[in-house]
Amino acid sequence: MLVTTARYSEKNVREFAKIFASSLNSKYIARGKKSIEELVRASRKLGENTLAIINSNEIWFASISASNWNWKEKILKIKDFSGNMEECELESIKGKDAENLSNLFGFGKFYGGEIEIVAEKESMKFFREGKELMEIKYEILDFKDDNNER
């Protein structure tokens, strides 16, 4: 997954995007003035099939193939965030929301790592060796295409 921000994001949003990307062993790219099409091309170049765009309280997702791209039907509304992560390998996502989140993130199988995500009751908790490192409280919402530039 390639992670970036909406245009003209505040510093705290850019910092969260970097933490979010590293916590999921994903790549982060600074948005700058890049259009969606430029971000899609960057995703393809890096071999990524999902693009995540973060604004102050939501994450939008796009599915990317070799020939086209489209917005996914769900978004994550970020309610709260606590803790911090360093770059790590993701081992697994489990819990009630695991399948929904894996689909949004474009993740398939995991091949061993050190971070486990437990996703239940609108909360993603990130653990290493049983110790909680970070928590993101969220809500999964239907995506409504309002034709705004993201």
C-alpha positions in Angstrom: 0.0 0.0 0.0 1.2 3.5 -0.8 0.2 6.1 1.8 0.0 9.9 1.3 -2.0 12.8 2.5 -4.6 15.1 1.0 -3.3 18.3 -0.5 -2.3 21.1 1.9 -2.3 18.8 5.0 -1.2 20.1 8.3 2.0 18.8 9.9 0.2 16.5 12.4 -1.6 14.8 9.5 1.7 14.3 7.6 3.3 12.9 10.8 0.3 10.5 11.3 0.5 9.4 7.7 4.2 8.5 8.1 3.4 6.6 11.3 0.4 4.8 9.8 2.5 3.8 6.8 5.4 2.4 8.8 3.1 0.6 11.2 1.7 -1.3 8.3 5.0 -1.8 6.6 3.8 0.4 3.7 5.5 3.1 1.7 4.8 6.8 2.4 5.2 9.5 -0.3 4.9 13.3 0.3 1.9 14.6 -1.6 3.0 18.0 -2.6 1.1 19.1 -5.7 0.8 15.6 -7.0 -2.6 14.8 -8.6 -4.4 11.5 -8.0 -3.3 10.3 -11.4 0.4 11.0 -10.5 -0.1 9.1 -7.2 -1.7 6.2 -9.0 1.3 6.1 -11.4 3.7 6.1 -8.4 1.7 3.3 -6.8 2.0 1.2 -10.0 5.7 2.0 -10.3 6.3 0.7 -6.8 4.1 -2.4 -7.4 1.4 -1.4 -4.9 -2.3 -2.3 -5.5 -3.7 0.1 -2.9 -3.4 3.9 -2.4 -4.4 5.4 0.9 -5.0 9.2 1.2 -5.1 10.6 4.7 -6.7 13.9 5.7 -7.4 15.3 9.1 -9.9 12.6 10.1 -10.4 10.2 7.3 -8.5 7.7 5.1 -9.7 7.1 1.6 -8.6 4.0 -0.3 -8.2 3.3 -4.1 -7.7 0.0 -5.7 -5.1 0.1 -8.5 -4.5 -2.3 -11.3 -2.2 -2.1 -14.3 -4.9 -0.6 -16.5 -7.2 1.4 -14.2 -8.0 2.5 -10.6 -11.2 3.1 -8.6 -12.2 4.3 -5.1 -13.0 1.6 -2.6 -16.5 1.5 -1.2 -15.4 2.1 2.4 -13.3 4.7 4.2 -11.9 4.9 7.7 -12.9 7.8 9.9 -10.2 8.3 12.5 -11.7 9.1 15.9 -8.5 9.0 18.0 -4.9 8.0 17.9 -2.4 7.3 20.6 1.1 5.8 20.9 3.9 5.6 18.3 5.5 3.1 16.0 8.7 2.6 14.3 9.1 0.7 11.0 8.4 -2.9 11.6 7.2 -6.0 9.7 3.5 -6.8 10.1 2.8 -10.3 11.2 -1.0 -10.5 11.3 -4.3 -8.7 11.6 -6.9 -10.5 13.6 -10.2 -9.8 15.3 -13.7 -8.9 14.3 -12.7 -6.2 11.8 -9.6 -8.0 10.4 -11.2 -9.0 7.0 -12.6 -5.5 6.4 -9.3 -3.8 7.2 -7.3 -6.3 5.2 -9.5 -5.6 2.2 -9.2 -1.8 2.6 -5.5 -2.0 3.0 -5.1 -4.4 0.0 -3.3 -7.0 2.2 -3.1 -10.7 1.3 -1.1 -13.1 3.4 1.5 -12.2 5.9 4.9 -13.9 6.0 6.1 -13.5 9.6 6.9 -10.2 11.3 6.9 -8.7 14.7 3.7 -6.6 14.8 0.3 -8.0 15.4 -2.9 -5.9 14.9 -6.0 -6.7 16.9 -9.0 -5.0 15.2 -12.2 -5.1 17.2 -14.9 -2.7 18.3 -13.6 0.1 16.0 -10.1 -0.1 17.5 -6.8 -1.2 15.9 -4.3 -2.0 18.6 -0.7 -2.7 17.5 1.3 -5.1 19.6 4.9 -6.3 19.7 5.7 -9.3 21.9 2.4 -8.7 23.8 3.1 -5.0 24.5 0.7 -2.5 23.1 2.5 0.1 21.1 -0.2 2.1 19.4 -4.0 2.4 19.1 -6.1 3.9 16.3 -9.8 4.3 17.0 -11.9 4.4 13.8 -15.2 3.9 12.2 -15.7 2.2 8.8 -18.0 4.4 6.6 -19.5 4.1 3.1 -17.6 6.1 0.6 -19.6 8.8 -1.1 -17.9 10.2 -4.3 -18.5 13.9 -4.2 -16.1 14.5 -7.1 -13.8 16.6 -4.9 -10.1 16.3 -5.5 -8.5 14.3 -2.8 
